[in-house]
Amino acid sequence: MGITPYLNNRELSMKEILRKCYVCDKQKQKSINVDTDKFIYHNNAYFHYDCFIKHKLKEKTNKLSKEEIVIIADKMVFNTRTLKTVSESIDRDRLVYWLYENYNISVLPSLFFIKLKAINDGTFSKGVNVPISCYDLLQIFIKMKSYLDKVNNKNERNGKRIDLNQRVNYDLAIVINNYDNYLKWRQKQKTEVIEKQEIQEEVKLKNSIPINSIIATYKDKDNKNEEINIADILDEVF
Protein backbone atom coordinates (compact mmCIF):
# COMPACT_ATOMS: atom_id res chain seq x y z
CA MET A 1 0.00 0.00 0.00
CA GLY A 2 2.77 2.42 0.82
CA ILE A 3 2.27 5.80 2.41
CA THR A 4 -1.41 6.57 2.80
CA PRO A 5 -2.83 9.27 0.53
CA TYR A 6 -5.66 10.05 2.97
CA LEU A 7 -3.59 11.36 5.87
CA ASN A 8 -1.93 14.77 6.02
CA ASN A 9 1.53 15.55 7.38
CA ARG A 10 0.17 16.64 10.78
CA GLU A 11 -1.59 13.32 11.23
CA LEU A 12 1.56 11.40 10.33
CA SER A 13 3.99 13.38 12.49
CA MET A 14 5.61 10.69 14.60
CA LYS A 15 8.86 8.88 15.24
CA GLU A 16 11.00 8.56 12.13
CA ILE A 17 10.85 5.20 10.40
CA LEU A 18 14.45 4.10 9.88
CA ARG A 19 16.20 1.18 8.22
CA LYS A 20 19.76 -0.09 8.51
CA CYS A 21 22.00 0.54 5.49
CA TYR A 22 23.88 -2.60 4.53
CA VAL A 23 26.94 -0.57 3.59
CA CYS A 24 27.43 2.39 5.91
CA ASP A 25 25.55 1.61 9.13
CA LYS A 26 27.37 -0.07 11.97
CA GLN A 27 25.78 -2.45 14.47
CA LYS A 28 22.62 -1.02 16.05
CA GLN A 29 22.69 1.94 13.63
CA LYS A 30 19.85 2.84 11.28
CA SER A 31 20.29 5.90 9.08
CA ILE A 32 17.87 5.38 6.18
CA ASN A 33 14.77 7.50 6.67
CA VAL A 34 12.14 5.81 4.51
CA ASP A 35 10.16 9.05 4.14
CA THR A 36 12.99 11.35 3.10
CA ASP A 37 15.88 9.24 1.76
CA LYS A 38 16.38 7.64 -1.61
CA PHE A 39 16.91 3.96 -0.84
CA ILE A 40 16.99 0.49 -2.35
CA TYR A 41 15.92 -2.89 -1.01
CA HIS A 42 17.97 -5.72 -2.49
CA ASN A 43 18.68 -9.29 -1.34
CA ASN A 44 16.85 -8.74 1.98
CA ALA A 45 18.91 -5.65 2.79
CA TYR A 46 18.44 -1.89 2.60
CA PHE A 47 20.90 0.49 0.94
CA HIS A 48 21.19 4.22 0.61
CA TYR A 49 21.03 4.98 -3.11
CA ASP A 50 24.65 6.17 -3.26
CA CYS A 51 25.83 3.33 -1.03
CA PHE A 52 24.26 0.78 -3.37
CA ILE A 53 26.09 2.22 -6.36
CA LYS A 54 29.44 2.23 -4.51
CA HIS A 55 28.79 -1.31 -3.27
CA LYS A 56 28.12 -2.60 -6.79
CA LEU A 57 31.17 -0.85 -8.22
CA LYS A 58 33.40 -2.58 -5.65
CA GLU A 59 32.03 -6.07 -6.27
CA LYS A 60 34.71 -8.36 -7.69
CA THR A 61 32.27 -9.83 -10.20
CA ASN A 62 31.09 -6.43 -11.44
CA LYS A 63 31.57 -5.81 -15.17
CA LEU A 64 29.28 -2.81 -15.48
CA SER A 65 30.22 0.84 -15.78
CA LYS A 66 29.10 3.38 -13.20
CA GLU A 67 26.61 4.79 -15.72
CA GLU A 68 25.08 1.34 -16.23
CA ILE A 69 24.83 0.76 -12.48
CA VAL A 70 23.16 4.16 -12.02
CA ILE A 71 20.49 3.19 -14.56
CA ILE A 72 19.88 -0.06 -12.70
CA ALA A 73 19.82 1.74 -9.34
CA ASP A 74 17.24 4.24 -10.58
CA LYS A 75 14.92 1.41 -11.60
CA MET A 76 15.47 -0.36 -8.28
CA VAL A 77 14.52 2.77 -6.31
CA PHE A 78 11.13 2.77 -8.01
CA ASN A 79 10.70 -0.99 -7.68
CA THR A 80 11.58 -0.86 -3.98
CA ARG A 81 8.54 1.30 -3.25
CA THR A 82 6.26 -1.24 -4.92
CA LEU A 83 7.63 -4.28 -3.07
CA LYS A 84 5.05 -5.79 -0.72
CA THR A 85 7.73 -6.72 1.81
CA VAL A 86 8.91 -3.11 2.05
CA SER A 87 5.52 -1.38 2.04
CA GLU A 88 4.00 -3.74 4.62
CA SER A 89 7.00 -3.34 6.91
CA ILE A 90 6.79 0.47 6.71
CA ASP A 91 3.01 0.45 7.24
CA ARG A 92 3.42 -1.77 10.30
CA ASP A 93 5.95 0.62 11.83
CA ARG A 94 3.76 3.58 11.00
CA LEU A 95 0.81 1.99 12.82
CA VAL A 96 2.85 0.92 15.85
CA TYR A 97 4.54 4.32 16.24
CA TRP A 98 1.16 6.05 16.02
CA LEU A 99 -0.16 3.78 18.78
CA TYR A 100 2.89 4.53 20.93
CA GLU A 101 2.36 8.27 20.61
CA ASN A 102 -1.41 8.46 20.82
CA TYR A 103 -1.79 6.04 23.74
CA ASN A 104 1.32 7.32 25.52
CA ILE A 105 2.95 3.89 25.73
CA SER A 106 6.50 2.78 24.96
CA VAL A 107 6.03 -0.98 24.70
CA LEU A 108 3.34 -3.24 23.27
CA PRO A 109 3.19 -6.86 24.48
CA SER A 110 4.27 -9.66 22.15
CA LEU A 111 0.69 -10.97 22.12
CA PHE A 112 -0.40 -7.74 20.41
CA PHE A 113 1.95 -8.39 17.50
CA ILE A 114 0.76 -11.98 17.22
CA LYS A 115 -2.79 -10.68 17.06
CA LEU A 116 -1.78 -8.01 14.52
CA LYS A 117 -0.24 -10.59 12.20
CA ALA A 118 -3.40 -12.72 12.41
CA ILE A 119 -5.48 -9.66 11.50
CA ASN A 120 -3.18 -8.94 8.55
CA ASP A 121 -3.43 -12.57 7.41
CA GLY A 122 -7.21 -12.73 7.82
CA THR A 123 -7.00 -15.52 10.40
CA PHE A 124 -7.79 -13.54 13.53
CA SER A 125 -11.36 -14.78 14.01
CA LYS A 126 -14.29 -16.33 12.19
CA GLY A 127 -16.00 -12.96 12.31
CA VAL A 128 -13.21 -11.36 10.27
CA ASN A 129 -12.84 -13.36 7.08
CA VAL A 130 -10.65 -10.92 5.11
CA PRO A 131 -7.08 -9.69 5.70
CA ILE A 132 -6.92 -6.16 7.11
CA SER A 133 -3.63 -4.38 6.49
CA CYS A 134 -1.74 -2.16 8.94
CA TYR A 135 -2.24 0.57 6.35
CA ASP A 136 -6.02 0.36 6.72
CA LEU A 137 -5.94 -0.14 10.49
CA LEU A 138 -3.97 3.08 10.93
CA GLN A 139 -6.40 5.07 8.83
CA ILE A 140 -9.38 3.76 10.78
CA PHE A 141 -7.67 4.48 14.10
CA ILE A 142 -7.05 8.09 13.03
CA LYS A 143 -10.50 8.62 11.58
CA MET A 144 -12.13 7.14 14.70
CA LYS A 145 -9.81 8.73 17.27
CA SER A 146 -12.32 11.25 18.65
CA TYR A 147 -15.01 8.55 18.84
CA LEU A 148 -12.66 6.11 20.61
CA ASP A 149 -11.76 8.82 23.13
CA LYS A 150 -15.44 9.43 23.83
CA VAL A 151 -16.06 5.72 24.39
CA ASN A 152 -13.12 5.55 26.81
CA ASN A 153 -14.28 8.67 28.68
CA LYS A 154 -17.75 7.18 29.03
CA ASN A 155 -16.31 3.90 30.33
CA GLU A 156 -14.23 5.76 32.92
CA ARG A 157 -17.26 7.74 34.09
CA ASN A 158 -19.03 4.42 34.57
CA GLY A 159 -16.13 3.09 36.63
CA LYS A 160 -14.70 0.87 33.88
CA ARG A 161 -11.04 1.84 34.01
CA ILE A 162 -8.49 -0.16 32.01
CA ASP A 163 -4.74 0.24 31.57
CA LEU A 164 -3.29 1.66 28.36
CA ASN A 165 -2.35 -1.66 26.78
CA GLN A 166 -5.82 -3.02 27.48
CA ARG A 167 -7.30 0.09 25.91
CA VAL A 168 -5.27 -0.44 22.72
CA ASN A 169 -6.80 -3.91 22.39
CA TYR A 170 -10.27 -2.63 23.29
CA ASP A 171 -10.05 0.11 20.65
CA LEU A 172 -8.57 -2.31 18.13
CA ALA A 173 -11.69 -4.47 18.47
CA ILE A 174 -13.86 -1.42 17.67
CA VAL A 175 -11.67 -0.56 14.70
CA ILE A 176 -11.92 -4.07 13.26
CA ASN A 177 -15.71 -4.13 13.72
CA ASN A 178 -15.95 -0.96 11.62
CA TYR A 179 -13.78 -2.09 8.73
CA ASP A 180 -16.80 -2.31 6.42
CA ASN A 181 -17.77 1.28 7.27
CA TYR A 182 -14.23 2.36 6.47
CA LEU A 183 -14.38 0.65 3.07
CA LYS A 184 -17.60 2.54 2.31
CA TRP A 185 -15.94 5.82 3.35
CA ARG A 186 -12.89 5.09 1.20
CA GLN A 187 -15.04 4.30 -1.82
CA LYS A 188 -16.84 7.61 -1.30
CA GLN A 189 -13.51 9.44 -1.39
CA LYS A 190 -12.50 7.70 -4.62
CA THR A 191 -15.86 8.48 -6.21
CA GLU A 192 -15.53 12.18 -5.37
CA VAL A 193 -12.03 12.30 -6.88
CA ILE A 194 -13.27 10.69 -10.11
CA GLU A 195 -16.21 13.12 -10.28
CA LYS A 196 -13.91 16.13 -9.91
CA GLN A 197 -11.59 14.82 -12.61
CA GLU A 198 -14.50 14.27 -14.97
CA ILE A 199 -15.82 17.79 -14.39
CA GLN A 200 -12.40 19.34 -14.95
CA GLU A 201 -11.94 17.41 -18.19
CA GLU A 202 -15.38 18.52 -19.37
CA VAL A 203 -14.54 22.14 -18.61
CA LYS A 204 -11.27 21.90 -20.49
CA LEU A 205 -13.02 20.45 -23.54
CA LYS A 206 -15.77 23.04 -23.62
CA ASN A 207 -13.37 25.86 -22.72
CA SER A 208 -16.31 27.92 -21.56
CA ILE A 209 -15.72 28.12 -17.82
CA PRO A 210 -12.38 29.21 -16.27
CA ILE A 211 -10.80 26.08 -14.84
CA ASN A 212 -9.47 28.02 -11.84
CA SER A 213 -12.97 28.83 -10.67
CA ILE A 214 -13.96 25.16 -10.86
CA ILE A 215 -10.87 24.10 -8.93
CA ALA A 216 -11.53 26.80 -6.33
CA THR A 217 -15.09 25.54 -5.92
CA TYR A 218 -13.92 22.01 -5.31
CA LYS A 219 -11.09 23.12 -3.06
CA ASP A 220 -13.73 24.78 -0.92
CA LYS A 221 -15.67 21.53 -0.90
CA ASP A 222 -12.48 19.66 0.02
CA ASN A 223 -11.89 21.98 2.96
CA LYS A 224 -15.36 21.24 4.26
CA ASN A 225 -14.81 17.50 3.85
CA GLU A 226 -11.21 17.46 5.07
CA GLU A 227 -12.21 16.91 8.66
CA ILE A 228 -14.59 14.06 7.82
CA ASN A 229 -14.57 11.75 10.78
CA ILE A 230 -15.59 8.18 10.22
CA ALA A 231 -17.46 8.42 13.51
CA ASP A 232 -20.08 10.46 11.62
CA ILE A 233 -20.70 7.45 9.43
CA LEU A 234 -21.08 5.32 12.52
CA ASP A 235 -23.90 7.36 14.06
CA GLU A 236 -26.49 4.87 12.88
CA VAL A 237 -24.43 1.94 14.15
CA PHE A 238 -23.93 3.35 17.65
PyMOL commands that set and color helices and strands:
alter all, ss='L'
color gray80, all
select helices_A, chain A and resi 49-58+66-82+84-102+110-121+134-143+145-157+164-177+179-206+211-225+230-236
alter helices_A, ss='H'
color red, helices_A
select strands_A, chain A and resi 18-19+32-33+39-42+45-48
alter strands_A, ss='S'
color yellow, strands_A
deselect
rebuild
show_as cartoon
